[in-house]
Amino acid sequence: MEVKTSEDNLKVHKMKKKVLRKQVRAQHTLMRHEGIECISHATQSLVIANAGLGNGMSRHQLLRIVEEYGLVETLLMPPNKPYSFVKYGTTEEAKKAFDALNGKEVTVEDFGQTIVLYINFVEKVFWKNAIPTSLPPGLMVIEKIISPEEERRMLESIDWIGDEDTQNAQKTLKHRRVKHFGYEFCYDNNNVDKDKPLPGGLPEICDLFLEKCLKQGYIKHKPDQLTVNQYEPGQGIPPHIDTHSAFEDEIISLSLGAEIVMDFKHPDGHTVAIMLPRCSLLVMAGESRYLWTHGITPRKYDVIQASELGQKVGTITADVGDLTLNRRETRTSFTFRKVRRSPCNCIYPSVCDSQKGQQRQVQPSFPHNEMEASKLEQEYVHKVYEEIATHFSSTRHSPWPRIVEFLRSLPKGSIVADVGCGNGKYLGINQDLYMERRLATIRELARLLRPGGTALIYVWAMEQEYKNQKSKYLKEKNGGKDKEEEINTGTAQRPLSGEMPNSSSQDSACPDRLLNDSKDEGCDAKPVAHSRLPVHTNRTSFHSQDLLVPWHLKGGPKKKGEGIDTVLFPAGLKESQELSPVFHRYYHVFCEGELEAVCRSLDCVRVQKSYYDQGNWCVVLEKL
């Protein structure tokens, strides 16, 4: 009897130690992912590890579990995270849940998988307020476009079981089953053979549906091509833009059998998740058809608004207080297109196959003289930052450790100047002219210093992958959503200057060498291949040192300035311009050794130290 009791006590002791280890690991995960610190004393708020949307726990199931121990004031479930936050009405209720749920085994509904919960106290439950997102310009979703009876008849019109060598093209692809009518879509070149229509045309019931759409004004031209896709739960379709030269502007897609979430992505990285209810019609025209990619992520569950239960049209806002999981079911889409008979002449040449090699340039040219350089600086630096100042400032808040280290090294009573570098550091055409402008910048920094004073200078690096390590800028390519990259600038008495914009580049030539002792790593000395400044693509490596960086203004004044991107919005679509204006900022990014070479060309300063930090080249200067 005593032996058994001892063994039981040992098992309990081992279990408690395991739970404690898992608790500590969960604490570290939360701090690493969200910067939220767990605490040892009891509060009203708990974080529950292993109980999140990211590992299959639905809001309904978690609520049932936590409500057993008291009144739940708040339940926050971040998208794609394996943890959730709960706030009880009293500390006593939270402590009761803490004691009961720590180490508790729970079976996740629908998965049949057993997980173990690990609980920690946090000071408070909080999350950034979700910013409502708008539909991409030119996109519409019409609910209940057909009746359940019409849905049944349309689904029955497609024979998936019959002979696959029938007159209509039918294939089983990796991600779905597909069947074509009117014209076969060729996946090897993402186009159609316009001279070989399929026999039979579109099903008769589809003709009736399209007549209805024409009458209601949802489409202007009757489509002559139909692709039917059938998706089982877990299947999807890769992000893509329907080939410009293959089809006309309007593309419409009917969702049958089940609802689904479709993801839209702008070239700058901005994404919007759209709920497509059963029996709804998606209409893509203008920017949403030509510029944004659309796709369906392969997964068995969609993250949706809990209050809408997957049935309401609209964007899925990342409101962690109102998200849950929705199990996918078999969905069939009828996608109708009008085959294009002439080359596409849209206003999005960067993604248009008809206009490759003859893209219309709307961005400014490289400056060839002092007057042009000054004008470029005024329009694409000063004016842009006047427009975006409030939004830009709101994204700059977290100090970088090495800059903090520099500032804390200053003697007591030091005078600190925080100097930005948005003054136009152009390079690439006239080497002497631009050396004048960049040297003048450093001379001005040195002028502010007393003898012996130091300056810390940060500039954005051409090399965003250094010593086999990707910068934070590249790592956050797929996780940032609306989050802007941290930018830290500053100057100490001892001026501290720096810049870290929020984008990357497309094609351009590397600049002329700055000085003879500049290193050639990362960029070869070549003449400028063309006269236009390239526009940067967000979260990608650099291929140009001089470029325009897009800034999508959110929550600020919706004004149009001369630095605004006029490519993104179709003529006359004023409301889309007011949704999220895009400003282009001029930037020069530095190759390894370039910044030190500039500094060493001055007699009045000495380079104390140089290093690479978070995608920036950095130097510490001392005034002689």
C-alpha positions as CSV (number, residue, x, y, z in Angstrom):
1,M,0.0,0.0,0.0
2,E,2.8,2.4,0.9
3,V,4.8,1.4,-2.2
4,K,1.8,2.2,-4.4
5,T,1.3,5.6,-2.7
6,S,5.0,6.4,-3.3
7,E,4.7,5.5,-7.0
8,D,1.6,7.6,-7.3
9,N,3.4,10.6,-5.6
10,L,6.3,10.1,-8.0
11,K,4.1,10.2,-11.0
12,V,2.3,13.3,-9.8
13,H,5.6,15.0,-9.1
14,K,6.9,14.1,-12.6
15,M,3.6,15.4,-14.2
16,K,3.9,18.7,-12.3
17,K,7.5,19.1,-13.4
18,K,6.5,18.5,-17.0
19,V,3.6,21.0,-16.8
20,L,6.0,23.5,-15.3
21,R,8.4,23.0,-18.2
22,K,5.7,23.4,-20.8
23,Q,4.4,26.6,-19.0
24,V,7.9,28.1,-19.2
25,R,8.2,27.2,-22.8
26,A,4.8,28.8,-23.5
27,Q,6.0,32.0,-21.7
28,H,9.0,32.2,-24.0
29,T,6.9,31.7,-27.1
30,L,4.5,34.4,-26.1
31,M,7.3,36.9,-25.4
32,R,9.0,36.0,-28.7
33,H,5.9,36.2,-30.8
34,E,4.0,39.1,-29.2
35,G,6.3,40.7,-26.7
36,I,3.8,39.9,-23.9
37,E,5.3,39.0,-20.6
38,C,3.7,36.3,-18.3
39,I,3.6,37.0,-14.6
40,S,3.7,34.9,-11.4
41,H,0.9,36.5,-9.4
42,A,-2.8,35.9,-10.1
43,T,-4.8,38.4,-12.3
44,Q,-8.1,38.3,-14.2
45,S,-6.3,37.5,-17.4
46,L,-4.9,34.2,-18.7
47,V,-3.1,33.0,-21.8
48,I,-3.9,29.4,-22.8
49,A,-1.2,27.7,-24.9
50,N,-2.3,24.9,-27.3
51,A,-5.8,26.3,-27.5
52,G,-5.8,28.6,-30.6
53,L,-7.1,28.9,-34.1
54,G,-3.7,27.8,-35.3
55,N,-4.1,24.3,-33.9
56,G,-7.8,23.6,-34.6
57,M,-9.5,25.0,-31.5
58,S,-12.7,26.8,-32.4
59,R,-14.1,29.7,-30.5
60,H,-17.3,27.8,-29.6
61,Q,-15.3,24.9,-28.1
62,L,-12.9,27.1,-26.1
63,L,-15.7,29.2,-24.7
64,R,-17.4,26.0,-23.5
65,I,-14.2,25.0,-21.7
66,V,-13.4,28.3,-20.0
67,E,-16.9,29.3,-19.1
68,E,-17.1,26.4,-16.6
69,Y,-15.0,28.5,-14.2
70,G,-16.6,31.9,-14.3
71,L,-17.9,34.8,-16.3
72,V,-15.7,35.4,-19.4
73,E,-15.5,39.1,-20.2
74,T,-13.1,38.7,-23.2
75,L,-11.9,35.9,-25.4
76,L,-9.2,36.8,-27.9
77,M,-8.1,34.3,-30.5
78,P,-5.4,35.6,-32.9
79,P,-5.4,34.2,-36.4
80,N,-3.0,31.3,-37.1
81,K,-1.7,31.3,-33.5
82,P,-1.7,28.3,-31.2
83,Y,-2.7,30.3,-28.1
84,S,-5.7,32.4,-26.9
85,F,-6.3,35.0,-24.2
86,V,-9.2,35.0,-21.8
87,K,-10.2,37.6,-19.2
88,Y,-12.5,36.6,-16.3
89,G,-14.8,38.9,-14.3
90,T,-12.7,38.3,-11.1
91,T,-9.2,37.2,-10.2
92,E,-10.7,34.3,-8.2
93,E,-12.4,32.9,-11.3
94,A,-9.2,33.2,-13.3
95,K,-7.2,31.4,-10.5
96,K,-9.9,28.7,-10.5
97,A,-9.4,28.2,-14.2
98,F,-5.6,28.3,-13.9
99,D,-5.6,25.5,-11.3
100,A,-8.2,23.3,-13.2
101,L,-6.9,23.7,-16.8
102,N,-3.1,23.6,-16.4
103,G,-2.0,20.3,-17.9
104,K,-5.6,19.3,-18.8
105,E,-6.1,17.0,-21.8
106,V,-8.7,18.1,-24.3
107,T,-9.9,16.5,-27.5
108,V,-10.1,19.0,-30.4
109,E,-13.5,18.8,-32.1
110,D,-13.6,17.5,-35.7
111,F,-9.9,16.6,-35.5
112,G,-10.2,13.9,-32.9
113,Q,-6.8,14.9,-31.7
114,T,-5.9,15.2,-28.0
115,I,-4.0,18.3,-26.8
116,V,-2.8,19.4,-23.4
117,L,-3.5,23.0,-22.2
118,Y,-0.9,25.1,-20.5
119,I,-1.9,28.2,-18.6
120,N,-0.1,31.4,-17.6
121,F,-1.3,34.7,-16.0
122,V,-0.8,37.9,-17.9
123,E,-1.2,41.5,-16.7
124,K,-4.0,42.2,-19.0
125,V,-5.6,41.0,-22.2
126,F,-5.1,43.4,-25.1
127,W,-4.7,43.5,-28.8
128,K,-4.5,46.2,-31.5
129,N,-7.8,47.3,-32.8
130,A,-8.5,45.7,-36.1
131,I,-8.5,48.1,-39.1
132,P,-11.5,47.4,-41.4
133,T,-10.3,46.5,-44.8
134,S,-11.9,47.5,-48.1
135,L,-12.6,45.3,-51.1
136,P,-10.0,45.6,-53.9
137,P,-11.1,48.3,-56.3
138,G,-13.4,47.0,-59.0
139,L,-14.5,43.9,-57.0
140,M,-18.1,43.0,-56.1
141,V,-19.7,40.1,-54.3
142,I,-23.4,39.6,-54.8
143,E,-25.2,37.4,-52.3
144,K,-27.9,34.9,-53.3
145,I,-27.6,35.5,-57.0
146,I,-29.4,32.2,-57.6
147,S,-32.0,30.1,-55.7
148,P,-31.2,26.7,-54.1
149,E,-33.2,25.1,-56.9
150,E,-31.1,26.9,-59.6
151,E,-27.9,25.9,-57.7
152,R,-29.0,22.2,-57.8
153,R,-29.7,22.3,-61.5
154,M,-26.4,24.0,-62.3
155,L,-24.5,21.4,-60.3
156,E,-26.3,18.5,-62.0
157,S,-25.4,19.9,-65.4
158,I,-21.8,18.9,-64.9
159,D,-21.1,15.2,-65.3
160,W,-17.9,14.4,-63.3
161,I,-18.5,10.7,-63.5
162,G,-18.9,10.2,-67.3
163,D,-16.2,9.4,-69.8
164,E,-13.2,11.8,-69.4
165,D,-12.6,11.7,-73.1
166,T,-15.9,13.5,-73.8
167,Q,-16.1,16.4,-76.1
168,N,-15.5,18.9,-73.3
169,A,-12.0,19.2,-71.8
170,Q,-12.1,17.5,-68.3
171,K,-9.0,17.1,-66.1
172,T,-8.1,16.1,-62.6
173,L,-5.5,18.6,-61.5
174,K,-3.3,18.4,-58.3
175,H,-5.5,20.9,-56.5
176,R,-9.0,20.3,-57.9
177,R,-11.1,18.7,-60.7
178,V,-11.7,21.0,-63.6
179,K,-13.9,21.0,-66.8
180,H,-13.9,23.6,-69.6
181,F,-16.7,24.8,-72.0
182,G,-16.5,27.2,-74.9
183,Y,-12.7,27.2,-75.1
184,E,-10.2,24.9,-73.3
185,F,-7.8,26.7,-71.0
186,C,-4.2,25.6,-71.6
187,Y,-2.3,25.4,-68.3
188,D,1.1,25.2,-70.0
189,N,0.8,28.8,-71.2
190,N,-2.2,30.1,-69.1
191,N,-4.1,31.0,-72.3
192,V,-6.8,29.7,-74.6
193,D,-6.6,28.6,-78.3
194,K,-9.0,31.2,-79.8
195,D,-9.1,29.4,-83.1
196,K,-10.3,26.1,-81.6
197,P,-13.6,26.4,-79.7
198,L,-14.9,23.3,-78.0
199,P,-18.1,21.8,-79.5
200,G,-21.4,22.4,-77.8
201,G,-20.7,25.8,-76.3
202,L,-21.8,26.6,-72.7
203,P,-24.5,24.6,-71.0
204,E,-28.0,25.9,-71.6
205,I,-28.6,26.7,-67.9
206,C,-25.5,28.9,-67.9
207,D,-26.9,30.9,-70.8
208,L,-30.0,31.7,-68.8
209,F,-27.8,32.7,-65.8
210,L,-25.7,35.0,-67.9
211,E,-28.7,36.7,-69.4
212,K,-29.8,37.4,-65.9
213,C,-26.4,38.9,-65.1
214,L,-26.5,41.1,-68.2
215,K,-30.0,42.3,-67.3
216,Q,-29.0,43.2,-63.7
217,G,-25.9,45.1,-65.0
218,Y,-23.3,42.9,-63.3
219,I,-21.6,42.3,-66.7
220,K,-21.4,44.3,-69.9
221,H,-20.5,41.5,-72.3
222,K,-21.7,38.0,-72.5
223,P,-18.9,35.5,-71.7
224,D,-18.1,32.7,-74.1
225,Q,-15.7,30.6,-72.0
226,L,-16.5,28.6,-68.8
227,T,-14.2,26.8,-66.4
228,V,-15.9,24.6,-63.7
229,N,-13.7,23.8,-60.7
230,Q,-14.6,21.4,-57.9
231,Y,-12.7,21.7,-54.6
232,E,-12.7,19.1,-51.9
233,P,-12.0,20.2,-48.3
234,G,-8.2,21.0,-48.1
235,Q,-7.8,21.8,-51.8
236,G,-7.2,25.2,-53.3
237,I,-5.8,27.1,-56.2
238,P,-2.4,29.0,-56.3
239,P,-2.5,32.8,-56.3
240,H,-2.6,34.1,-59.9
241,I,-3.8,36.9,-62.2
242,D,-5.9,35.7,-65.2
243,T,-3.8,36.3,-68.3
244,H,-4.5,39.7,-69.7
245,S,-4.2,38.8,-73.3
246,A,-6.5,35.8,-72.9
247,F,-9.7,37.4,-71.5
248,E,-11.5,40.7,-71.4
249,D,-11.9,42.9,-68.3
250,E,-14.9,41.3,-66.4
251,I,-14.4,37.9,-64.9
252,I,-17.2,36.4,-62.8
253,S,-17.3,33.4,-60.6
254,L,-20.3,31.6,-59.0
255,S,-19.8,29.7,-55.7
256,L,-21.9,26.6,-55.4
257,G,-22.2,23.9,-52.7
258,A,-20.3,25.7,-49.9
259,E,-18.8,29.0,-48.9
260,I,-15.1,29.7,-49.0
261,V,-12.5,32.4,-48.2
262,M,-10.6,33.7,-51.2
263,D,-7.3,35.7,-50.7
264,F,-6.5,38.7,-52.8
265,K,-3.0,40.3,-52.8
266,H,-1.7,43.6,-54.2
267,P,1.9,43.7,-55.6
268,D,3.0,45.7,-52.6
269,G,2.2,42.8,-50.3
270,H,-1.2,44.1,-49.0
271,T,-3.7,41.2,-48.6
272,V,-7.4,41.0,-48.3
273,A,-9.4,37.8,-47.3
274,I,-12.8,37.8,-48.9
275,M,-15.8,35.6,-47.8
276,L,-17.6,34.1,-50.8
277,P,-20.9,32.7,-49.5
278,R,-22.8,29.8,-51.1
279,C,-24.8,30.9,-54.2
280,S,-22.9,34.2,-54.4
281,L,-21.3,35.8,-57.4
282,L,-17.8,37.3,-57.5
283,V,-17.2,40.0,-60.1
284,M,-13.6,41.1,-60.8
285,A,-13.1,44.1,-63.0
286,G,-10.5,46.9,-63.3
287,E,-7.8,46.8,-60.7
288,S,-9.0,43.7,-58.9
289,R,-9.0,41.8,-62.2
290,Y,-5.8,43.1,-63.7
291,L,-3.4,43.9,-60.8
292,W,-4.4,41.8,-57.7
293,T,-3.6,38.1,-57.5
294,H,-6.4,35.9,-56.2
295,G,-6.2,32.3,-54.9
296,I,-7.6,29.8,-52.4
297,T,-5.2,28.6,-49.7
298,P,-5.3,24.8,-49.4
299,R,-6.7,24.0,-45.9
300,K,-9.6,22.2,-44.3
301,Y,-10.7,25.2,-42.2
302,D,-11.1,28.9,-42.9
303,V,-10.7,31.6,-40.2
304,I,-13.9,33.6,-40.4
305,Q,-15.8,36.2,-38.3
306,A,-17.6,34.3,-35.6
307,S,-20.6,36.6,-35.6
308,E,-21.2,36.0,-39.3
309,L,-20.7,32.2,-39.2
310,G,-19.2,32.3,-42.7
311,Q,-22.3,33.5,-44.5
312,K,-21.9,37.3,-44.8
313,V,-20.2,38.9,-47.7
314,G,-17.2,41.0,-47.0
315,T,-13.6,41.1,-45.9
316,I,-12.3,38.9,-43.0
317,T,-11.1,41.5,-40.5
318,A,-8.4,40.3,-38.1
319,D,-10.6,41.1,-35.1
320,V,-9.2,38.6,-32.6
321,G,-12.3,39.1,-30.4
322,D,-14.5,37.7,-33.2
323,L,-12.7,35.0,-35.1
324,T,-13.4,31.3,-35.3
325,L,-12.9,28.3,-37.6
326,N,-15.2,27.2,-40.3
327,R,-14.9,23.6,-41.7
328,R,-14.8,23.6,-45.5
329,E,-17.1,21.4,-47.6
330,T,-17.0,20.5,-51.2
331,R,-17.4,23.6,-53.3
332,T,-17.9,24.0,-57.1
333,S,-17.1,27.3,-58.9
334,F,-18.4,28.3,-62.3
335,T,-16.0,30.9,-63.7
336,F,-17.1,32.8,-66.8
337,R,-14.8,34.8,-69.0
338,K,-15.0,36.7,-72.4
339,V,-12.2,35.6,-74.7
340,R,-10.1,38.6,-75.8
341,R,-9.7,39.2,-79.6
342,S,-7.1,42.0,-79.5
343,P,-4.1,42.8,-77.4
344,C,-4.7,44.1,-73.9
345,N,-4.0,47.9,-73.4
346,C,-4.7,48.2,-69.7
347,I,-3.1,50.7,-67.3
348,Y,-1.2,48.0,-65.5
349,P,1.8,47.3,-67.9
350,S,4.0,45.8,-65.1
351,V,1.7,42.7,-65.0
352,C,0.4,42.7,-68.6
353,D,1.7,40.1,-71.0
354,S,0.5,42.1,-74.0
355,Q,2.7,45.1,-73.0
356,K,5.9,43.4,-71.9
357,G,8.9,45.2,-73.4
358,Q,6.8,48.3,-74.0
359,Q,5.7,49.2,-70.5
360,R,4.4,52.7,-70.1
361,Q,6.7,54.6,-67.7
362,V,5.0,56.9,-65.2
363,Q,7.8,57.0,-62.6
364,P,10.4,59.9,-62.8
365,S,13.7,59.7,-64.6
366,F,17.2,59.6,-63.0
367,P,18.2,63.3,-62.6
368,H,20.9,64.5,-65.0
369,N,21.7,67.8,-63.4
370,E,21.4,69.8,-60.2
371,M,18.0,71.3,-61.1
372,E,16.5,67.8,-61.9
373,A,17.9,66.3,-58.8
374,S,16.5,69.1,-56.7
375,K,13.0,68.7,-58.3
376,L,13.1,65.0,-57.7
377,E,14.0,65.5,-54.1
378,Q,11.2,68.0,-53.6
379,E,8.5,65.9,-55.3
380,Y,9.5,62.4,-54.1
381,V,11.0,63.1,-50.7
382,H,9.7,66.4,-49.2
383,K,6.2,66.4,-50.6
384,V,5.6,62.7,-50.0
385,Y,6.7,62.9,-46.3
386,E,4.5,65.9,-45.8
387,E,1.5,63.8,-46.9
388,I,2.4,60.6,-45.0
389,A,3.9,62.1,-41.9
390,T,1.2,61.0,-39.4
391,H,0.9,57.5,-40.7
392,F,4.7,57.1,-41.1
393,S,5.3,58.3,-37.5
394,S,2.8,55.9,-36.1
395,T,4.8,52.9,-37.4
396,R,8.1,54.1,-35.9
397,H,8.2,53.3,-32.2
398,S,10.5,50.4,-31.3
399,P,14.2,51.4,-30.7
400,W,16.9,49.0,-32.0
401,P,19.3,47.6,-29.4
402,R,22.5,48.8,-31.0
403,I,21.2,52.4,-31.3
404,V,20.0,52.2,-27.7
405,E,23.5,51.0,-26.8
406,F,25.1,54.0,-28.6
407,L,22.8,56.5,-26.9
408,R,23.4,55.1,-23.5
409,S,27.2,55.3,-24.0
410,L,26.9,59.1,-24.3
411,P,28.3,61.1,-21.3
412,K,25.7,62.7,-19.0
413,G,24.5,66.0,-20.3
414,S,25.3,65.3,-23.9
415,I,23.2,67.2,-26.5
416,V,21.5,64.8,-28.9
417,A,20.3,65.7,-32.4
418,D,17.9,63.3,-34.2
419,V,18.5,63.9,-38.0
420,G,16.6,62.1,-40.8
421,C,18.3,61.2,-44.1
422,G,15.4,61.9,-46.4
423,N,17.4,64.5,-48.4
424,G,18.0,62.7,-51.6
425,K,21.2,60.7,-52.0
426,Y,21.2,60.2,-55.7
427,L,23.7,58.1,-57.6
428,G,24.1,56.6,-61.0
429,I,24.5,59.2,-63.7
430,N,26.9,62.0,-62.7
431,Q,29.3,60.7,-60.1
432,D,30.8,64.1,-59.2
433,L,27.4,65.7,-58.8
434,Y,26.0,63.1,-56.5
435,M,29.3,62.9,-54.4
436,E,28.7,66.6,-53.9
437,R,25.2,66.0,-52.4
438,R,26.1,63.0,-50.1
439,L,29.3,64.6,-48.9
440,A,27.4,67.7,-48.1
441,T,25.0,65.6,-45.9
442,I,27.9,64.2,-43.8
443,R,29.7,67.6,-43.6
444,E,26.5,69.0,-42.2
445,L,26.3,66.2,-39.6
446,A,30.0,66.9,-38.7
447,R,29.3,70.6,-38.4
448,L,26.8,69.9,-35.6
449,L,29.5,68.1,-33.6
450,R,32.1,69.5,-31.2
451,P,35.6,68.1,-31.6
452,G,35.6,64.5,-30.3
453,G,31.8,64.3,-30.7
454,T,30.5,61.2,-32.5
455,A,27.7,60.4,-35.0
456,L,26.0,57.1,-35.6
457,I,24.7,56.8,-39.2
458,Y,22.4,54.0,-40.5
459,V,21.6,53.6,-44.2
460,W,19.5,50.9,-45.9
461,A,21.7,48.1,-47.2
462,M,21.7,46.7,-50.7
463,E,22.6,43.4,-49.1
464,Q,19.4,42.2,-47.3
465,E,20.9,38.8,-46.9
466,Y,24.3,38.9,-45.2
467,K,26.5,36.1,-43.9
468,N,23.8,33.6,-44.9
469,Q,21.2,35.4,-42.7
470,K,18.1,37.1,-44.2
471,S,17.3,40.5,-42.7
472,K,14.1,41.0,-40.7
473,Y,12.8,42.9,-43.7
474,L,12.9,39.8,-45.9
475,K,11.8,37.4,-43.1
476,E,8.6,39.3,-42.7
477,K,7.6,39.0,-46.3
478,N,4.6,36.8,-45.6
479,G,3.7,37.7,-42.1
480,G,3.4,41.5,-42.0
481,K,-0.1,42.1,-43.3
482,D,-0.6,45.8,-42.7
483,K,2.4,46.0,-40.4
484,E,5.0,48.5,-41.6
485,E,8.7,47.7,-41.2
486,E,10.3,49.4,-38.2
487,I,12.3,52.4,-39.2
488,N,14.7,54.0,-36.7
489,T,16.4,57.3,-37.3
490,G,18.3,59.6,-34.9
491,T,21.3,61.6,-34.1
492,A,23.3,62.2,-31.0
493,Q,25.6,65.1,-30.1
494,R,26.8,63.1,-31.9
495,P,24.3,63.2,-34.8
496,L,22.6,59.8,-35.4
497,S,21.0,59.4,-38.8
498,G,19.4,56.5,-40.5
499,E,16.6,55.2,-42.7
500,M,14.8,52.0,-43.2
501,P,11.9,52.2,-45.7
502,N,9.2,49.7,-46.3
503,S,9.6,48.1,-49.7
504,S,12.1,46.6,-52.2
505,S,13.1,47.0,-55.8
506,Q,12.5,45.8,-59.4
507,D,14.9,46.1,-62.3
508,S,17.6,48.8,-62.6
509,A,21.4,49.0,-63.1
510,C,23.8,49.3,-60.2
511,P,25.4,52.8,-59.7
512,D,28.8,54.0,-60.7
513,R,31.4,53.4,-58.1
514,L,31.5,56.0,-55.5
515,L,35.2,56.0,-54.7
516,N,38.1,53.9,-55.8
517,D,38.2,52.0,-52.5
518,S,34.5,51.0,-52.5
519,K,34.1,47.2,-52.5
520,D,32.5,45.5,-55.4
521,E,30.5,43.0,-53.4
522,G,26.8,42.9,-54.1
523,C,26.9,45.3,-57.0
524,D,28.9,45.6,-60.2
525,A,29.9,48.9,-61.7
526,K,27.6,49.4,-64.7
527,P,26.2,52.4,-66.5
528,V,22.5,53.1,-66.0
529,A,20.6,50.9,-68.4
530,H,17.5,53.1,-68.7
531,S,16.5,56.5,-67.6
532,R,13.5,55.7,-65.4
533,L,13.6,54.9,-61.7
534,P,12.3,51.4,-60.9
535,V,9.4,50.9,-58.4
536,H,10.2,48.7,-55.5
537,T,8.3,45.4,-54.7
538,N,7.7,45.0,-51.0
539,R,9.7,42.4,-49.0
540,T,12.1,41.3,-51.8
541,S,15.8,41.6,-52.3
542,F,17.2,44.7,-54.1
543,H,18.3,44.7,-57.7
544,S,18.8,48.5,-57.9
545,Q,20.4,51.1,-55.6
546,D,18.2,54.0,-56.7
547,L,14.5,53.4,-56.7
548,L,11.0,54.5,-55.7
549,V,9.5,52.9,-52.6
550,P,5.7,52.7,-52.4
551,W,3.9,53.9,-49.2
552,H,0.3,52.9,-48.8
553,L,-1.3,55.6,-46.7
554,K,-3.7,54.3,-44.1
555,G,-5.8,56.3,-41.6
556,G,-4.3,59.6,-42.7
557,P,-5.5,62.5,-44.9
558,K,-6.7,61.2,-48.2
559,K,-5.0,63.8,-50.4
560,K,-3.5,63.4,-53.9
561,G,0.0,64.7,-54.3
562,E,2.5,64.6,-57.1
563,G,4.2,61.7,-55.5
564,I,1.0,59.5,-55.6
565,D,1.1,56.4,-57.7
566,T,-1.3,57.1,-60.6
567,V,-0.9,53.6,-62.1
568,L,-2.9,51.7,-59.5
569,F,-6.3,53.4,-60.1
570,P,-8.4,53.3,-63.3
571,A,-9.5,56.6,-64.7
572,G,-12.6,57.9,-63.1
573,L,-12.4,55.6,-60.1
574,K,-12.0,58.3,-57.6
575,E,-13.3,56.3,-54.7
576,S,-10.5,53.7,-55.0
577,Q,-7.9,56.5,-54.8
578,E,-9.4,57.8,-51.6
579,L,-9.3,54.3,-50.1
580,S,-5.6,53.9,-49.9
581,P,-3.4,56.4,-51.8
582,V,0.0,55.2,-52.8
583,F,3.0,57.6,-52.5
584,H,6.4,56.9,-54.1
585,R,9.4,57.9,-52.0
586,Y,12.9,58.1,-53.6
587,Y,15.6,56.0,-51.9
588,H,19.2,55.1,-52.4
589,V,20.4,51.9,-50.9
590,F,24.1,51.4,-50.1
591,C,26.5,48.5,-51.1
592,E,29.0,47.2,-48.6
593,G,31.9,49.6,-48.1
594,E,30.1,52.5,-49.8
595,L,29.2,54.5,-46.7
596,E,32.6,54.1,-45.2
597,A,34.2,55.3,-48.5
598,V,32.1,58.5,-48.4
599,C,33.0,59.2,-44.8
600,R,36.7,58.6,-45.3
601,S,36.8,61.1,-48.1
602,L,36.3,63.9,-45.5
603,D,39.2,65.3,-43.6
604,C,37.1,66.4,-40.6
605,V,35.9,63.0,-39.4
606,R,37.3,59.6,-38.6
607,V,35.4,56.3,-38.9
608,Q,35.5,54.7,-35.4
609,K,33.5,51.6,-36.2
610,S,31.4,50.1,-39.0
611,Y,29.0,47.2,-38.9
612,Y,25.8,45.6,-40.4
613,D,22.6,45.7,-38.4
614,Q,19.1,44.5,-39.4
615,G,19.6,45.2,-43.1
616,N,21.5,48.4,-42.6
617,W,25.1,49.5,-43.1
618,C,26.2,51.5,-40.1
619,V,29.2,53.7,-39.1
620,V,30.2,55.6,-36.0
621,L,32.1,58.8,-36.9
622,E,34.2,61.0,-34.7
623,K,34.8,64.7,-35.4
624,L,38.5,65.5,-35.5
